Amino acid sequence: MSALMVNRYVDFNTLKELIGATDGNLASHLKVLEKEDYIRVRKEFVGRKPNTKYYITKLGELEFKKHINALEQLINKQK
């Protein structure tokens, strides 16, 4: 989600490299995020190769910010 917060979109292979996940593991996480309407998926072809791009939704941005705020509060309580 953090990669999607700072980029207009991120393709599957880039996400896989950033996270270090397997294809199957990443795909299952992305399915859950899509089901919850946190991300939007766009599939297209570049030449003859399939290319899947992921975009964060407004709801995804809102929920990610809530998550970061909750983590910051937790860290600040530990100080």
N, C-alpha and C positions, 0 to 999 in steps of 0.2 A: 504494500500500500504506500509506503514512503516513496518508492520509485515513481509511482503514479501521481503522487502529490507534487512532484517537482518536474515532471515531464508531461507534455501534452498527451502522449501515449507511450506505451512500451510494448514491444513485440515479445512473443513467447520465448524465443531463443535468448534474447537479452535478459529477460526476467530469470530464465533458467541459469544463466551465467552469474548474474548478480547474487542469486540466492544459493546456488550450488545444490539445487534440488534435482531429482530425477524427473523425467517427463511425466510419469504417472503421478508422482507426488504433487508436483506443481499443478497438473491438470485438475486433480481432485480439489485442491485448495481454491483454484480459480473458479471451479463450478459452484462451490459454496458461496464465494463472494458475488458471483453473478446471480445466483438464486436469491440472495439477500438484497439485490439491487445496489450493491456497493461499487460494482464495475459494469462496464458495457463492453461487449465483445464485437469486433468487426473482422470478418474473414474476407480475404481477397487473394488474388493471385498476382505475383510479381513475376512476369514472364510466365513460365510454366510451374513455378513453385508456389505452394500455398503459403500465405503469410497471415498470421493471426495477431491482431493488435488489441490491446486492452486500454480502456479509458476509465478514469475514476468518475463516478457520478456525484452529483451534489450531495446526495445522502451519504455516499462513501466518504466524501471530504468531511462532512459534519461528524460522522461517527469516528473517523480516524482522529480528528481534533479532540473529540471527547476522550478517546483512549489515551492520547498523549497527555492531556490535562490530568487525567486520573493517575497516570504514571508519575508525573511531576509532583502531584500532591503526595503520593506515596513516598517518593524520594525525600521531599521536604520534611515529612513527618519523622524520617529516620535521622535527620540531622540533630 
